Amino acid sequence: MLKKILAHKLRALAFIGLVCLMAMVRIFESSLFYDPFLGYFKSEFTGRPLPEFDTIRLTFSLFFRYVLNTVISLGLIYVAFRQKRMVAFSALLYIIFFLLLMVAFFVILYAFGNNATLELFYVRRFLIQPIFVILFLAAFYYQEHAAKK
């Protein structure tokens, strides 16, 4: 019994630690990543021209941030469910979503530019924030508990 309680405490601590890592990524985003859109989207951006940016640096920065959030998210999913199948499936989804979102981001950026700043804002949000982990945790939790009924 004591081992079971201790195991749950360790899982809870690991989960909290991973959430804190995600928070650290967000807290230090301006020093860790190249993103000229950080300041742009924090201000009133409607009607303003897009900031100047280096496409290659921006691509690598978005990739690095997405990978960092993905690794932490996959750790959260593993700690929560301890099933490698879920982690592998999530990793595949993260790869697919990254490719789709990056294509959408640059199509919006170069094809529509200032005419689609809100769309750019939301696509970028999915790239830089760990939104998918919330969806995956909820979906896997539901799947796991629905299967038991």
NUMIVO-184371 format. One record per residue: residue in one letter; x, y, z of N, C-alpha, C in turn. Coordinates in steps of 0.1 Angstrom, whole numbers, plus 5000, padded with zeros to 4 digits. Example, Ala and Ser with C-alpha at 12.3 -4.5 7.8 and 13.67 -1.06 7.14 Angstrom:
BEGIN
A513249435078512349555078513249675078/S512849785071513749895071512950005079/
END
This chain:
BEGIN
M500849885000500050005000500950135000/L501950125008502850245009503550264996/K503950164990504650174977503750234966/K502450194967501450254957501250404959/I501150444972500950584975502250664971/L503350604974504650674970504750684955/A504350574948504450584933503550694928/H502350714933501450814929502050954932/K502650964943503351094947504451124937/L505251024933506351044924505751084910/R504651024906504051054893503551204894/A502951234905502351374906503451474906/L504551444913505751534913506351544899/A506451434892506951434878506051524869/F504751504871503751574863503851724866/I503951764878504051904882505451964877/G506451884878507751924873507751954858/L507051864850506851884836506052014833/V505052034840504152154838505052274841/C505852274852506752384855507752404843/L508252304837509152314825508452384814/M507152354812506352424802506252574805/A506052594818505852734822507252814820/M508352744822509652804820509852844806/V509352754797509552784782508752914779/R507552924785506753044783507453174789/I507853154801508453264809509753324801/F510553234796511853274790511753274775/E510553284769510353284755511053384747/S511153504753511753614746513353604745/S513853534755515353514755515753384748/L514853284748515153154742514953144727/F513953224722513553204708513553334700/Y513853324687513653444678512253444674/D511553554677510153564673509753714673/P509853774661509553914660508053944662/F507253834662505853844663505353854678/L506253824687505853834701505353974705/G506254074703505854204706504654254697/Y504754214684503654254675502254214679/F502154084683500854044687500454074702/K501354124710501054174723500454314722/S500754384711500154524710498954514701/E498354624698497154634689497754624675/F497554504670498154464657497254484645/T496054504647495154514635495454644628/G495654644615495954764607497354794607/R498254734615499654764615500354664605/P501454714599502154624590502854514598/L503154404592503854294599505254334601/P505854284612507254324615508254254605/E509354314604510454254596510854124603/F511254024595511653894601512653824591/D513453734597514353654590513653514589/T513253474577512453354575513153224580/I514453214578515153094582515253094598/R515653204604515653204618514353184625/L513253234619511953214624511553074623/T511853014611511452864609512152784620/F513452804622514152714631513752744646/S513352874649512952904662511552844665/L510652844655509352784657509452634658/F510352574650510652434651511152394665/F512152464669512752444682511752454694/R510952554693509952574704508852464703/Y508452434691507452324690508052194695/V509252164691509852034696510052034711/L510452144717510552154731509252134738/N508252194733506852174739506352034737/T506651974725506251844722506951744731/V508151754733508951654742508351664756/I508151784761507551794775506151744775/S505351774765503951724764503951564763/L504851504756504851364755505251304769/G506151374776506451334789505251334798/L504451444797503251454805502251344802/I502151314789501151204785501651064791/Y503051044790503550924795503350914810/V503651024818503451024832502051004836/A501151064828499651044832499150904829/F499550844818498950714814499850594814/R501150624813502150514813501850414802/Q501550464791501350374779502150424767/K503050344763503950384752503150404739/R502050324737501250344725500650484724/M500150534735499650664735500650774732/V501850754737502950844734503350844720/A503450724714503750704700502750764691/F501450744694500350794687500350954687/S500551004699500651144701501851204693/A502951144694504151184686503851194671/L503151094666502751104652501851214649/L500851234658499951354656500651484657/Y501651494666502451614668503151644655/I503751544648504451564636503551604625/I502451544624501451584613500951724615/F500651754628500151894630501151994628/F502451964631503552064629503652094614/L503651984606503752004591502652094586/L501452054590500252134585500252274590/L500652294602500652434608501752514602/M502952454600503952534594503652574579/V503052484572502652524558501552634559/A500552614568499552714569500152854573/F501052854583501652974588502353054577/F503152984569503953054558503053084546/V502053004544501053044533500353174537/I499853174549499153294554500153414554/L501353394559502353504560502653564546/Y502953474537503453524524502253554514/A501253474514500153494504499153604508/F498953614521497853714526498453824534/G499553804541500253914548499353984558/N499354114556498554204565497054184564/N496554114554495154094553494653984561/A495553904568495153784575495853784589/T496053894595496753894608496153804619/L494853804619494153724629494353574627/E494253534614494553394611496053354614/L496953444611498353424614498553414630/F497853494637497853494652497453354657/Y496353304652495953174657496753054653/V497253054640498052944636499352944644/R499953064646501153084653500953034668/R499753064673499453024687499552874689/F499052794679499152654679500552604678/L501352674671502752634670503552664682/I503352774689504152814700503652774714/Q502352744715501852714728501452564728/P501652504740501352354741499852324742/I499052364733497652354733497252204731/F497952134722497551994719497551904731/V498451934740498551844752497351844760/I496651954761495351964768494351884761/L494251894748493351814741493651664742/F494951624741495251484741495051424755/L495351494765495151444779493651424781/A492851514777491451504779490851384771/A491351374758490851264750491251134755/F492551114759493050984764492350954777/Y492151044785491451024798490050974795/Y489351034786487950994783487950854776/Q488950834768489050704761489350594771/E490250624780490550524790489350484800/H488650584804487550564813486250524806/A486150554793484950504786485150354783/A486350314781486650174778486350084790/K486450144802486250064814484750044817/K483850124811482450114814481850004806/
END
